[in-house]
Amino acid sequence: PPQGVLSVTAKKGPTVRPYFEGKGKKTMRKRKVGGMSKEQQQEQARQKAFQAAQEAAAAQLDAVKNAVHLARNEIKPALEKDGFYVCDNFLGKLSANQMLAEAKDLQKAGLLQLGESTRWNEELNKPETYQKENV
């Protein structure tokens, strides 16, 4: 019997539905071709988010470099005099929104983790690692 393709969809990975003509009706079969499992799709999403975050971080570092360069004549004297420099809107709203979007993408991809630090444990007489909330 002649074989044809009825449709191709990418909702759950490419699916090809061949059909066979015969006796006035169509007999449908469904088989998955080249699709990805849910775990593979999640891993691909994580990799894409990680790559996007790396690119965003590189762009953000460039923005910081440029902001420091523009404020260099104010930064050095403040550091020499006070030991610190304060500047409102140093990077601007656009950079703040980009950092927020980057953090949300990393969280959505499951790539964020609790911050860790160390402290001295008097009872054990050695340092210990602990997780820091909201860091």
Order of alpha helices (4+ residues) and beta strands (2+ residues): beta-beta-beta-beta-alpha-alpha-beta-beta
